Amino acid sequence: MAREEILIVEDEEDILELTIYNLSKEGYRPSGVTSGEEALKKIRTKPPDMIILDLMLPGIDGLEVSRILKKDPKLQGIPLIILTAKGEEADIVSGLELGADDYIVKPFSPRVLIARIRAVLRRKSRESVDEDHPVTMGDILIHPGRHEVTINGKRVDLTYTEFRVLHFLASRPGWAFTRYQIVDAVRGDNYPVTDRSVDVLVVGLRKKLGNYSKYIETVRGVGYRFKEML
């Protein structure tokens, strides 16, 4: 039975209680706080196995909490699901770009939430097995454990999602992936993002790679692939 500790950051008491109840029934060990400040204090004191985070919080909002966590090397690897009433695509993209592993819009089904939690924890478990194995492609070094990319020894500053996409493609050189396959691989099933969002992300990634952007190839009618080096 699941015994992961899950911190729920939610200022609506009824939703907080309902979420704690449903997670407890599934064998998880949930706890709750009602503000961003409380969340950061508790996470720094004892990091949980997962965080479920509302965006509209008193004081420090959810996006800022996420931003702070993803800048901290000791905390950035904690799985994070955003659970919020803000369902516009711009809000979803902002949350996911800051490193959330999934995004659920209220009102939500407790069964769906549990399924998403399980999926994210499974994915994180698989990733942890390979996190100490860097990927080297020519002059590019991708280190999952450090969440770091270097080209000729010089660090490239990527967002959380840009790193995940680059690592996914570079780990499978020569393979062509659709935009939906890329999204599923870096975020899991039912990731609420459009084809256009993936294209914009790749444009930004290519710009940061400079002369090495040529290694991310567009496959007409399919999606993208990382060029196979012979």
Secondary structure by P-SEA (a helix, b strand, c coil): ccbbbbbbbcccaaaaaaaaaaaaaaccbbbbbccaaaaaaaaaaccccccccccccccccaaaaaaaaaacccccccbbbbbcccccaaaaaaaaaacccccccccccaaaaaaaaaaaaaaaaaaaaaccbbbbcccbbbbccccccccccbbbbbcaaaaaaaaaaaacccccccaaaaaaaaccccccccaaaaaaaaaaaaaaaccccccccccccbbbbccccc
